[in-house]
Structures are given as C-alpha cells and as structure tokens.
Amino acid sequence: MIRNEKELFRIYKTLYQSLGPQSWWPGETPLEVMVGAVLTQNTAWSNVEKAIQNLKKSGVLSLKKLRALSLKKLSQWIRPSGYFNLKAKRLKVLIDWFWTRAQGKAARLKKINLASLRKDLLGVYGVGPETADSILLYALDKKTFVVDAYTKRIFSRHGFIREDESYENVKNIFEKALPKSLKIYNEFHALIVKVGKDFCRKKPLCSLCPLEKDLGFLTHDSPLTTHDRFNDAKTYGH
C-alpha cells in the first residue's frame, strides 16, 4: 500500500533536525554547478571533485576557455569522473547551449519561464531530467525538485512510491507534498543524498538512520494539513 504523500514534509523536518542543513550544491558559480551536474552522472561526487579541481588548476573553468578547449584536452582533465570521452562531448554541447541561449549569463536564463527553460534543457544532448533539474535548481534558482537513485531507493523502501515509478511521477509527488520553496527543494534533495550514502545503502543500516525511530510516528500520527505544512515551512527553510 502506498503511504500518504503528505507525510513527506514530516520526513523532511526529521532529516533537517537530525542532520542539519547541507548547504548544497558544492559549486562556486552557476557554470561550475552546470559542469558538476554533467560530471556527476553515473559516478560518486568525490570523483567529480577531482575532475573539477583539475579544471580549476589548469585555469580553464570559464565559459570562454571551455568553449575553446579541444574535446581531447577536456576529456583528459575530467578523466577522474569516468566516462570522460562521453562527458566531454556532453559538456561541450551544454556549454555551447549556455553561450547561444544566454551568452553565458545565468541571470538571463533565470528570467525565462521554468517550464520553457526545462523543456529547452531537456533538448540538449546528454541532459536528462535529473541533470536538467539539478541545473535549474542549483545553478538557476528555479523551484523544481530533483529526483535521483537515492530518492527512489529510500522512498520505495518506505512505501511512498513504487520501485518502478517514473521520474516525472516521483517529482510530481514531492512537489505536490512540499511547500513550493527553493530552500526546501534544495535541502531535501541534499538530505536524501546524505541518507542514501550513509544509511539507506544497497545493504541498509536502518538502526542508524534518523528515519528508523520515526516510522511509527509517520505511520500512526495524522497527516499534516496544508495549513500546517506551509506554517512549518517558515521554520524549516522556506
């Protein structure tokens, strides 16, 4: 049986109280966030950090220099992220899109309607829903929820979604259940990643997870009303 989606905001509050703010995304500029969103595909963030450090040390982490960089050279710098030849191609296309669409100015992209910009990004080679939403949320301050493998693992195990739920369905479930808040979308995704990495692994460490002690509370207490959710949002990051 699928659990009441209104309980999702309770879970956010539990994780926020237990683990604290995560201050994501770990990128200094919108461009760096965009680069990281591509490099993190199918790899651990620790590998992405190494690749980004290579770009920084080489002095090429700017739109102008990345556009001028050869695919071969770019792939060498990002080798630690894995699938480096493929990711170099994807990065070059995304960077060209960023230049063509907004002359490399994130402020211009921020002025574009979310639905239109998301559709545009999803048309870029190598940019799927998770990458697009990561760029929109963390680089461009758009209120769109990011779904990743950890999200599906954790919330299918806890009975909120089915294991085979589509990306868009999961995204809609979260956006319907949560206050429409940039801060909450940002923090919840980051908290989910932390829980997935530290506790809800393929072989879960349930006894250590901050959600374990709360399961009875979540199951038996009445769901939050819409008024409660939005009032509490002021306390938890809205």
URRA-V923783 format. One record per helix or strand of 3 or more residues. SS is the DSSP state (H for helix, E for strand). FROM is the first residue (numbers start at 1). TO is the last residue. If there is no record, write none. Layout:
# URRA-V923783
SS & FROM & TO
SS & FROM & TO
This chain:
# URRA-V923783
H & 5 & 19
H & 30 & 39
H & 45 & 57
H & 63 & 68
H & 71 & 77
H & 79 & 81
H & 84 & 102
H & 106 & 110
H & 114 & 122
H & 129 & 139
H & 149 & 157
H & 167 & 177
H & 182 & 198
H & 206 & 208
H & 212 & 220
H & 226 & 232
